[in-house]
Amino acid sequence: MKKELSRRSFIQKSAAFSLASVPAIGLASPSAHTTTNTTPSFSSLSEIDDFKIYVRLMGSLAPATIYHWFSGHLWGIVPGEAPKPLTTLQGLAKSNWNVDGDNITKESFDLGFFGDLTTGEVLTEWKNPYNNEKVQPFHFMYGGGNKTVYTPQGIQSGDSIKPYELNLIESGDQIWMDEFGSVSFESPLQPEAWPKASAGKQMHFGSSTTYVTDKAELFNSNKPACNQTFFWTAVNSWEPWLQMGQRDGYVMWRATGRKILDISEISLTMKNYVSKIQPNYFNDETPWKGRRSTYASYKEVRKH
């Protein structure tokens, strides 16, 4: 695969494999649901409108701008060694949801930063514990460009439509939904040209997310959107700014986040970061034109 992929495009491409994840994998018919109860308390699962449930959980059935804020840690994993916490991380995903006939569209603009393990402050320089080299973290910004199209039959990917698979688990008054998937592709940073930044000829990603929401909200047909928290874990080849070259190992992202309809609920640290990096982020529906990719941006900005 010669196409450059950002983490956002990875998520979208993984969703093309199946729609059971933030990436996703495993195909199922729209009526394939799983629960912990043999007799679920909510209405017959076979009658659930997967399209409306999925969009209500992830975004909104009515035009809206929604944010997903998350925070956590970046870990280093090397064979034969205990995992190392490397940095904190905070991110913000902005998505514009609109109605297009019978379909719903989403356009996303994501950004975030790596922070000091003790203070959480944005890192401008960082000492890599694996090689004791001082490096400059390359904070993430990606999205824009093509919109994601949600149809009543499934998520559109090119000329094909993949049906929704709602892996629903009922726990008391809550509903949990799991999504997971993985993908490999040709690295935009080949080792010959980028000996220290490239993790190898191929890059590998895997991700798993659990979304949690209130059952009454999710199945309330009068609500275009429902609240949601999520727990996200991802593993991928070394980030180029770590300067790890082709050393065995990978990074793990672990974060907790929530869906936000009111920007007053976003952390002050995140707002301050956004005001410096992308001042129009909150005010303009489209804060930048075209598609941004972390790896393409790295190639443009960094020399090694």
C-alpha positions as CSV (number, residue, x, y, z in Angstrom):
1,M,0.0,0.0,0.0
2,K,1.7,3.2,-1.2
3,K,-0.8,5.6,0.3
4,E,0.4,7.6,3.3
5,L,-1.8,7.1,6.4
6,S,-2.3,9.3,9.4
7,R,-3.7,7.8,12.6
8,R,-7.1,9.2,11.6
9,S,-6.9,7.6,8.1
10,F,-5.9,4.4,9.9
11,I,-9.0,4.5,11.9
12,Q,-11.1,5.1,8.8
13,K,-9.4,2.4,6.8
14,S,-9.7,-0.1,9.7
15,A,-13.4,0.7,9.8
16,A,-13.6,-0.5,6.2
17,F,-12.6,-4.0,7.3
18,S,-15.6,-4.0,9.6
19,L,-17.6,-1.6,11.7
20,A,-17.0,-3.1,15.1
21,S,-14.3,-0.7,16.1
22,V,-12.6,2.6,16.3
23,P,-10.7,0.8,14.1
24,A,-12.7,-2.3,13.3
25,I,-12.5,-5.9,12.3
26,G,-14.8,-8.9,11.7
27,L,-17.9,-8.7,9.5
28,A,-21.5,-9.2,10.7
29,S,-25.0,-8.6,9.5
30,P,-26.7,-5.4,10.8
31,S,-28.8,-7.5,13.2
32,A,-25.8,-9.2,14.9
33,H,-25.7,-7.9,18.5
34,T,-24.2,-9.4,21.6
35,T,-25.2,-8.7,25.2
36,T,-24.4,-10.1,28.6
37,N,-28.0,-10.9,29.3
38,T,-30.1,-13.7,27.7
39,T,-33.1,-11.5,28.2
40,P,-32.0,-7.9,27.7
41,S,-34.1,-5.2,29.4
42,F,-34.1,-2.9,26.4
43,S,-36.4,-3.6,23.5
44,S,-35.9,-6.5,21.0
45,L,-32.4,-6.3,19.7
46,S,-33.5,-7.5,16.2
47,E,-35.6,-4.3,15.9
48,I,-32.8,-1.9,16.8
49,D,-32.0,0.6,14.1
50,D,-28.2,0.2,14.0
51,F,-27.7,3.3,11.9
52,K,-29.4,5.6,14.3
53,I,-27.9,3.9,17.4
54,Y,-24.3,4.1,16.0
55,V,-24.5,7.7,14.9
56,R,-26.3,8.8,18.1
57,L,-23.5,7.2,20.1
58,M,-20.5,8.4,18.0
59,G,-21.9,11.8,16.9
60,S,-25.3,13.3,16.2
61,L,-28.3,12.6,13.9
62,A,-28.8,16.4,13.7
63,P,-26.2,18.9,12.5
64,A,-23.7,19.5,15.2
65,T,-20.1,20.1,16.1
66,I,-18.9,17.6,18.6
67,Y,-15.6,17.1,20.4
68,H,-13.9,14.1,21.8
69,W,-11.3,15.0,24.5
70,F,-8.9,12.4,25.8
71,S,-5.8,12.1,28.0
72,G,-3.5,9.3,29.0
73,H,0.0,8.0,28.5
74,L,2.4,6.9,25.7
75,W,4.3,3.7,26.6
76,G,7.4,2.0,25.2
77,I,7.4,-1.7,24.8
78,V,10.7,-3.5,24.1
79,P,11.1,-7.4,24.1
80,G,12.7,-8.6,27.3
81,E,12.1,-5.4,29.2
82,A,9.4,-4.0,31.4
83,P,7.1,-1.5,29.6
84,K,8.2,2.1,30.2
85,P,5.8,5.1,30.5
86,L,7.3,7.7,28.2
87,T,5.0,10.8,28.2
88,T,1.5,11.9,29.0
89,L,-0.7,12.7,26.1
90,Q,-3.8,14.8,25.5
91,G,-5.9,15.0,22.4
92,L,-8.9,16.7,21.0
93,A,-11.0,15.4,18.0
94,K,-13.4,17.9,16.4
95,S,-16.1,16.5,14.1
96,N,-18.7,18.2,12.1
97,W,-21.9,16.1,11.7
98,N,-24.3,17.0,8.9
99,V,-27.4,15.6,7.2
100,D,-27.2,14.7,3.5
101,G,-30.5,13.2,2.4
102,D,-30.9,9.9,4.2
103,N,-27.2,9.9,5.1
104,I,-25.1,11.5,7.9
105,T,-21.6,12.9,7.1
106,K,-18.7,13.6,9.4
107,E,-15.6,15.6,8.8
108,S,-12.9,15.4,11.5
109,F,-10.0,17.6,12.6
110,D,-7.8,16.1,15.3
111,L,-4.8,17.5,17.3
112,G,-3.0,16.9,20.5
113,F,0.4,16.8,22.3
114,F,2.8,14.8,24.3
115,G,3.4,16.0,27.9
116,D,5.9,15.7,30.8
117,L,5.2,12.6,32.9
118,T,5.3,14.7,36.1
119,T,3.7,18.0,35.2
120,G,1.8,17.1,32.1
121,E,3.1,20.3,30.4
122,V,3.7,20.3,26.7
123,L,7.1,18.9,25.8
124,T,9.5,20.9,23.6
125,E,12.4,18.6,24.3
126,W,12.6,15.1,25.8
127,K,15.3,12.6,26.7
128,N,14.6,9.2,25.3
129,P,15.3,6.6,28.0
130,Y,16.1,3.9,25.5
131,N,19.1,5.7,23.8
132,N,19.6,8.7,26.1
133,E,19.3,11.1,23.2
134,K,17.5,14.4,23.4
135,V,14.7,14.6,20.9
136,Q,11.9,17.0,19.9
137,P,8.4,15.5,20.2
138,F,6.3,15.8,17.1
139,H,2.9,16.6,18.3
140,F,0.0,15.2,16.3
141,M,-2.4,17.0,14.0
142,Y,-4.4,15.2,11.3
143,G,-7.8,15.1,9.6
144,G,-9.7,17.2,7.1
145,G,-10.2,16.2,3.5
146,N,-12.7,13.4,2.8
147,K,-15.8,13.1,4.8
148,T,-17.0,9.8,6.4
149,V,-20.5,8.9,5.1
150,Y,-22.9,6.9,7.3
151,T,-25.8,5.4,5.4
152,P,-28.8,3.5,6.8
153,Q,-27.2,0.3,5.5
154,G,-23.7,0.9,6.8
155,I,-20.5,3.0,6.5
156,Q,-19.6,3.9,2.9
157,S,-16.1,3.1,1.8
158,G,-15.5,4.0,-1.8
159,D,-18.1,2.2,-3.8
160,S,-18.9,-0.4,-1.1
161,I,-20.9,-0.2,2.1
162,K,-19.9,-2.2,5.2
163,P,-22.8,-3.0,7.5
164,Y,-22.8,-1.9,11.1
165,E,-21.9,-4.4,13.8
166,L,-23.0,-3.2,17.2
167,N,-21.1,-5.3,19.9
168,L,-23.4,-4.1,22.7
169,I,-22.9,-5.2,26.3
170,E,-25.5,-4.3,28.9
171,S,-24.2,-3.6,32.4
172,G,-26.9,-2.3,34.8
173,D,-28.0,1.1,33.5
174,Q,-25.1,1.3,31.0
175,I,-24.4,0.1,27.5
176,W,-20.8,-0.7,26.4
177,M,-19.8,-1.1,22.8
178,D,-16.4,-2.5,21.7
179,E,-14.5,-1.7,18.5
180,F,-11.1,-3.1,17.5
181,G,-9.0,-3.6,14.4
182,S,-5.5,-3.6,12.9
183,V,-3.7,-2.6,9.7
184,S,-0.2,-2.8,8.1
185,F,1.0,-0.6,5.3
186,E,4.2,0.6,3.5
187,S,5.9,3.2,5.6
188,P,6.1,6.8,4.2
189,L,9.5,7.0,6.0
190,Q,11.7,4.3,4.4
191,P,14.8,3.2,6.4
192,E,17.2,4.1,3.6
193,A,16.2,7.8,3.6
194,W,15.2,8.0,7.3
195,P,17.5,5.6,9.2
196,K,16.6,6.9,12.7
197,A,13.0,8.1,12.2
198,S,11.8,5.0,10.3
199,A,10.7,1.9,12.2
200,G,11.0,-0.2,9.1
201,K,9.6,-0.7,5.6
202,Q,6.2,-1.6,7.0
203,M,4.2,0.1,9.7
204,H,1.8,-1.7,11.9
205,F,-1.2,-0.4,13.9
206,G,-3.8,-2.0,16.2
207,S,-6.4,-0.3,18.3
208,S,-9.2,-1.2,20.7
209,T,-11.9,1.1,22.1
210,T,-14.7,0.6,24.5
211,Y,-17.5,3.2,24.5
212,V,-19.8,3.6,27.5
213,T,-23.1,5.4,27.6
214,D,-26.4,5.6,29.5
215,K,-28.9,3.0,28.3
216,A,-31.9,5.3,28.5
217,E,-30.0,8.0,26.5
218,L,-28.8,5.6,23.8
219,F,-32.3,4.2,23.1
220,N,-34.1,7.5,23.4
221,S,-35.3,8.2,19.8
222,N,-36.0,11.8,20.7
223,K,-32.3,12.5,21.3
224,P,-30.1,13.2,18.3
225,A,-27.0,12.6,20.3
226,C,-26.1,10.9,23.6
227,N,-23.2,11.4,26.1
228,Q,-20.4,8.9,26.0
229,T,-17.1,8.1,27.6
230,F,-14.4,5.9,26.0
231,F,-11.3,3.9,26.9
232,W,-8.8,3.6,24.1
233,T,-5.7,1.4,23.7
234,A,-3.5,1.4,20.5
235,V,-0.2,-0.2,19.6
236,N,1.9,0.9,16.7
237,S,5.4,1.0,15.3
238,W,7.8,3.5,16.9
239,E,6.8,7.1,16.4
240,P,9.4,8.8,14.1
241,W,10.3,11.5,16.6
242,L,11.5,8.9,19.1
243,Q,14.5,8.2,16.8
244,M,14.4,4.5,17.6
245,G,15.3,3.3,14.1
246,Q,14.5,-0.3,13.4
247,R,15.0,-1.5,17.0
248,D,12.6,-4.2,18.1
249,G,9.6,-2.8,19.9
250,Y,6.6,-0.5,19.6
251,V,4.6,2.2,21.4
252,M,1.3,1.8,23.2
253,W,-1.2,4.6,23.6
254,R,-3.6,4.3,26.5
255,A,-6.2,7.0,27.1
256,T,-9.6,7.8,28.6
257,G,-11.9,10.3,27.0
258,R,-15.4,11.6,26.6
259,K,-17.7,13.1,24.1
260,I,-18.2,16.8,24.6
261,L,-21.0,19.0,23.3
262,D,-20.0,22.2,25.2
263,I,-16.4,23.4,24.9
264,S,-16.5,24.7,28.4
265,E,-16.0,21.1,29.5
266,I,-12.6,20.8,27.7
267,S,-9.6,21.1,30.0
268,L,-7.8,24.5,30.3
269,T,-4.5,22.9,29.4
270,M,-6.0,21.6,26.1
271,K,-7.6,25.0,25.3
272,N,-4.3,26.8,25.9
273,Y,-2.5,24.4,23.6
274,V,-5.1,24.8,20.9
275,S,-5.0,28.6,21.1
276,K,-1.3,28.6,20.3
277,I,-1.3,25.8,17.6
278,Q,-4.5,26.4,15.8
279,P,-6.2,29.6,17.1
280,N,-9.3,29.3,14.8
281,Y,-9.9,25.7,15.9
282,F,-13.1,26.4,17.9
283,N,-14.4,29.3,15.9
284,D,-14.2,28.0,12.4
285,E,-16.2,24.9,11.3
286,T,-13.3,24.0,9.1
287,P,-10.1,25.0,10.9
288,W,-7.8,24.0,8.0
289,K,-8.3,23.2,4.3
290,G,-7.5,19.8,2.8
291,R,-6.2,16.7,4.5
292,R,-3.4,16.7,7.1
293,S,-1.3,13.6,7.9
294,T,1.1,13.2,10.8
295,Y,3.7,11.4,8.7
296,A,3.4,13.6,5.7
297,S,3.9,16.6,8.0
298,Y,6.9,15.0,9.6
299,K,8.5,14.6,6.2
300,E,7.9,18.2,5.4
301,V,9.2,19.6,8.7
302,R,11.9,17.3,10.0
303,K,15.3,16.5,8.4
304,H,15.8,13.1,10.0
